[in-house]
Amino acid sequence: MKRLGTNRRESTKRTQTATMRRIVADFMKTAGDEYREAGYPFGNSLHGLLIWFEYGQHSTDN
């Protein structure tokens, strides 16, 4: 019987495929472009981008 849960070695190997890297890179490029078009409402950083996602990609003028 296979143990439930994640096997760190197997999951790491699976996510390091060329296809997965391309998907993540394309997503980050698109997200970065949209964040820039929104005017960097939470600052010009990855942390600001993540906050923007947390707020549902909505921002208000200060």
C-alpha positions as CSV (number, residue, x, y, z in Angstrom):
1,M,0.0,0.0,0.0
2,K,1.4,3.4,-1.0
3,R,1.7,5.9,1.8
4,L,-0.5,9.0,1.4
5,G,1.2,12.4,1.3
6,T,3.8,13.9,-0.9
7,N,7.2,12.5,-1.6
8,R,9.5,15.5,-1.7
9,R,11.9,13.9,-4.2
10,E,9.1,12.9,-6.7
11,S,7.3,16.2,-6.5
12,T,10.5,18.2,-7.0
13,K,11.5,16.1,-10.0
14,R,8.0,16.6,-11.5
15,T,8.1,20.4,-11.2
16,Q,11.5,20.8,-12.7
17,T,10.4,19.8,-16.2
18,A,11.0,22.2,-19.1
19,T,7.2,22.4,-19.7
20,M,6.6,23.5,-16.1
21,R,9.4,26.1,-16.2
22,R,7.9,27.5,-19.4
23,I,4.4,27.7,-17.9
24,V,5.6,29.5,-14.8
25,A,7.8,31.9,-16.8
26,D,4.9,32.7,-19.2
27,F,2.6,33.3,-16.2
28,M,5.2,35.6,-14.5
29,K,5.7,37.6,-17.6
30,T,2.0,38.1,-18.2
31,A,1.4,39.0,-14.5
32,G,4.3,41.4,-14.5
33,D,3.0,43.1,-17.7
34,E,-0.5,43.5,-16.2
35,Y,1.0,44.8,-12.9
36,R,3.1,47.4,-14.8
37,E,0.0,48.4,-16.8
38,A,-1.9,48.9,-13.5
39,G,0.8,51.4,-12.6
40,Y,2.6,49.4,-9.9
41,P,0.0,50.2,-7.2
42,F,2.0,48.4,-4.4
43,G,5.5,49.3,-5.6
44,N,7.9,48.0,-8.2
45,S,8.8,44.7,-6.6
46,L,7.7,41.0,-6.5
47,H,6.3,41.6,-3.0
48,G,4.1,44.4,-4.4
49,L,2.9,42.1,-7.2
50,L,2.0,39.4,-4.7
51,I,0.0,41.9,-2.6
52,W,-1.8,43.1,-5.7
53,F,-2.8,39.4,-6.4
54,E,-3.9,39.1,-2.7
55,Y,-6.3,42.0,-3.2
56,G,-7.8,40.5,-6.3
57,Q,-5.9,42.7,-8.8
58,H,-7.8,45.8,-7.6
59,S,-6.1,49.0,-6.6
60,T,-7.2,52.5,-5.8
61,D,-5.5,55.8,-6.3
62,N,-3.8,57.1,-3.2
